[in-house]
Amino acid sequence: MIMATLLLERPADLDYRLLAQHVGEPLELNVKAAEGHKPGFPMTLITNGAVIIGMRIDAAYPSSSLNSAAQFAYWWPDAATDAARSPSHVIVACNWPNQSRFDAHLRHLVLVRELVEQLPVIGVLWGSALVQADKFKGEFAHMQKNNVVPFSLWVLIQFSKQPNGNILISTLGMRDFEQMEIETESALPLDQTFDLVRKFGSYILSNGPVVKDGETMGLTAEQRIRVRHVRSFRSDVNENVYWLDLAENPTVERPKGFFSSLFGSGSKQ
């Protein structure tokens, strides 16, 4: 199930006739049923092999969930304050069973973009990624114009500073595409590190798990970054991730699994 939450300025309803006209064809909606949908929520739309469900809840979204996403909303410095003033939110979900995980996310994105156009949206919470409405529309337009993956709308990049000044990075959302998450400890500036993680993540989402353990990637022939498959430093993830070698002497400590403790195995656990 793919789910997105739209934080509203005020309670509002959808025009289903407009929705059917704008996105009925790409989403393979039952247009006749959509056009005859009664105004308001709950929303139930029939598409090819699936049912899209939407509900509006006229109450503030839980602040604990918002705050954890807002602290990493890189392009939205006032995310926590702006999102907190929302008195209503819409949750829209669908499993899109006949599509790959990537195509399913694209279809859900088309639907959510239409809702953002019609409703007074402050921001969109997609998984763990929180993005303001204008940024959401801008990234969608950029995707359409340049045929690129809207990585920032789907995947959260978490970051923190290490005592030695390095930036520790980890993603949340790659697993929704059945791909490994991305981690790195970087000696590069934050902007450059973000750019590399976004580009690498977009490549994986577009092409699948094609980067093998020990292979290199980069933006130019001169800039090659080694990628390793290692166990996550996050105990809650507890599985292999893509680790980008962006620091000569990373300081992050990795949790040791049973077999690595017993036999002293290397980074691949």
C-alpha positions, 0 to 999 in steps of 0.5 A: 500500500502506498500512502500519502498525507496532505496537510490542509490549510482548511477543510475542503472537498474535491471536484471529482469531475475535474479529477476524472478529466485531468488524470482519469486516462493516465490512472486508468480510472473508471471515468464514469464512476469518478465523474458521478462521485458525490462531492466530499470524502470519503473518496473511493475511485476504481482503477485498473485492478485496484481501489483508491481510497481517500479520507479527510480527517478534520483534526491536526496530524499527530505532531510527533510524526510531523516533527520527526519528518520536519527536522530533515525537511531540507528545503523547508526551514519552517516545516514544523511551524507551518505544518502545525497550523494545519487543522485538517488532513487528507490520507490517500492510499492505493496498492496499485497491484498491477504495477511495479513498485516504481510505476505504482509510485509514479501513478500515486504521484500523479494522483496526489499532484491533482489533489495538491492542485485542487485542495488548499495544501500546506505540505505533503507527507509521503512516507517519511518525507515532508515537502511543502506544496510549492516544492511538490509541484515544482519537483513534479514539473521538473520530473515531467520536463526532464524525465528525472526521478522525483527522489526528494518527494519519496525518500527522506535523507536524514543527516547529523554531524559527527564530532569530527565534522563529518556528515552522517547520512541515512535514507528512509524510503528506498525499501518502499521500492524494494531497494536497499537504503543508502548510508554514508559518512561524508567529509564533503559539504552537506549540499554536495553530499545530498546531491550525490545521495539523491543522484545515486538513489535516483539511479537505483530507483530507475535501474534496480539493484545494478550496483554491485558491492565494491563497484564505483559510481560518479558524476564524471570519469574523474569523480568515482565513488566506491559503493559497498554493501554493508550492514546498516549502522541503524539497529532498527534497519538491521539489513544490508544497505548501500554505503558510499565511501565519502570519508577516508576514516569513517567514525560511525560504529556499526552494530555487530551481528551474531556471526560477525562477533563469533567469527570476526567477519568483515563489513559484509554481514 
